[in-house]
């Protein structure tokens, strides 16, 4: 039996690697992912980051000289205007011809000095700031101005300090931040990549053989139908794993660019050999299950096009279980790791967040293998059915 299964696998590998177009299709998704994610990161950084050569400035009404000096020391130039010019400046800000307008009430310093939060019956002095959140330069000047005013407000009644002179107050480890970011994205992406690899291979291997009539040649050989099913599933699993591996590697390399070019936020080096080993087991068992499911659907189809259409609803399920790994971390109850596909997403989320139980991973992998075996048995029964295999 072992030799017959290997023969089927060699046939599938020869068909795949002997076709240059198939190899290109294997590499193309990873290349496109890297290019698109890198471009998106650069484009978003350009959209939301202020111009580096830009000199920030703001229009001001009734701004006290004490605040003018602070604003100028922070690099923001001030242009004084009168009350009757406010509407015109607001119009310019709307059309991105000006960045900021800060309106102080008359006698601001005196109002602040007389105001007592405990006894005053009138509202505190109010500063109006107008800006355009769509304009990166305007957004940057607004953020810097609010920071200056917050610091000025604190200096007026400095009853206590927070973390003065304290370094390293944020005790979150760098690897925790990387793990949090990666675990929020990679389970969904990996599930989609693995499914896409299966969909790109299984329909042509099974429905394609039916469509071309070559499946009949295989079925009349002394080869057992169970051996044919096992050979198909194992060979497709290897090819789908390679496809998913290329796409996953491209995604990990492109993530720092997608996150705005800050490589410090994304560090795949936080994972050890044991983490990668558990992840590999989850991926391999998940691929076997996906290949079994897609193969069964493809066996019912009469053409590759019909098979590709029939597996699309499964894509929604894969996306939903992938999204489930983005929120709240991995489940802690073992029963969740018995649910097909969902257990894979939860296991991936646990590994990527560095918060997982090896027992839960084992349950997930074994359940996936059990479901894959059931799928292989069902596929064998379908290969034994002439009505299914020779339907036109």
Number of C-alpha atoms within 10 A of each C-alpha: 12 9 10 16 22 18 16 22 21 15 14 19 16 11 12 18 13 11 11 10 10 15 13 11 13 23 17 15 20 21 14 14 19 23 15 15 20 21 15 17 20 16 14 13 16 13 13 16 15 17 13 7 6 8 11 21 21 22 23 22 22 16 22 14 10 10 14 17 14 16 19 13 10 13 14 18 16 20 13 13 17 11 10 9 11 18 11 10 19 20 12 16 20 17 12 17 13 20 27 28 26 21 20 18 14 13 12 15 17 10 14 14 9 9 16 12 10 6 7 10 9 9 8 12 15 12 13 10 16 19 24 21 15 12 20 18 25 25 19 20 22 23 12 17 21 12 12 15 15 11 12 15 12 12 10 10 8 9 7 7 8 6 8 7 8 7 7 8 8 6 6 9 9 13 19 14 16 20 24 18 19 21 23 21 19 23 27 22 19 20 28 20 22 27 25 17 27 27 23 19 23 31 30 20 21 28 27 22 20 25 17 13 13 12 18 14 9 15 16 10 9 8 15 18 20 19 20 23 24 25 23 26 30 20 23 27 26 18 22 28 23 16 26 28 21 19 26 21 13 20 25 17 18 22 24 19 20 23 19 19 16 11 14 11 20 24 19 14 8 14 15 10 8 11 17 13 12 18 19 15 16 23 23 19 23 29 31 27 27 31 31 30 23 25 31 24 20 29 24 21 25 21 21 22 14 15 25 19 14 16 19 12 9 14 14 12 13 20 17 16 21 26 20 19 26 21 11 9 20 24 17 14 8 15 12 18 26 18 14 20 24 22 28 30 32 28 33 30 32 26 26 28 22 18 14 21 15 15 11 22 24 16 19 30 26 17 22 27 18 16 22 23 17 15 23 26 17 18 27 19 14 18 22 15 12 11 11 16 22 15 12 10
